[in-house]
Amino acid sequence: MTVALMWEARAVEGRGEELLAWVRTQDLPARPLRREVLRAPQDRVLVITWWDAAYDADLPELPEPDGELVTRAVHRWRFESVPED
């Protein structure tokens, strides 16, 4: 089964590039199948990692950035892949 972990944070206004740079320096203790970093208006950064694991597996996640860099706590979601019909 493939599990996707989504991590999304919103930087303090004008600090989106700094948050993006911070995300890029964060190493995980294990290597996911894939890791993608995206950005959006309002200085938001999204990281999606894909893992070959059970839905409830203990998987490494990105930490919370420094509170002065973000406007709120990080949002996190977990999804599992669904086979096509």
Backbone hydrogen bonds, N-H to C=O, Kabsch-Sander energy under -0.5 kcal/mol:
donor,donor_aa,acceptor,acceptor_aa,energy
3,V,51,W,-2.6
4,A,79,F,-2.8
5,L,49,T,-2.8
6,M,77,W,-3.0
7,W,47,V,-2.6
8,E,75,H,-2.7
9,A,45,V,-2.4
11,A,9,A,-0.5
11,A,43,D,-3.0
12,V,69,L,-2.4
15,R,12,V,-2.6
19,L,15,R,-2.2
20,L,16,G,-2.5
21,A,17,E,-2.4
22,W,18,E,-2.4
23,V,19,L,-2.6
24,R,20,L,-2.0
25,T,21,A,-0.9
25,T,22,W,-0.9
26,Q,22,W,-0.5
26,Q,23,V,-1.5
27,D,25,T,-0.7
33,L,50,W,-2.5
34,R,50,W,-1.0
36,E,48,I,-2.6
38,L,46,L,-3.2
40,A,44,R,-2.0
44,R,40,A,-1.4
45,V,9,A,-2.7
46,L,38,L,-2.8
47,V,7,W,-2.9
48,I,36,E,-2.5
49,T,5,L,-2.4
50,W,34,R,-2.5
51,W,3,V,-2.7
53,A,1,M,-1.2
53,A,51,W,-1.2
57,A,54,A,-1.9
59,L,57,A,-1.0
69,L,66,D,-2.4
70,V,66,D,-0.9
71,T,10,R,-2.8
72,R,10,R,-0.5
75,H,8,E,-2.9
77,W,6,M,-2.1
79,F,4,A,-2.5
81,S,2,T,-2.8
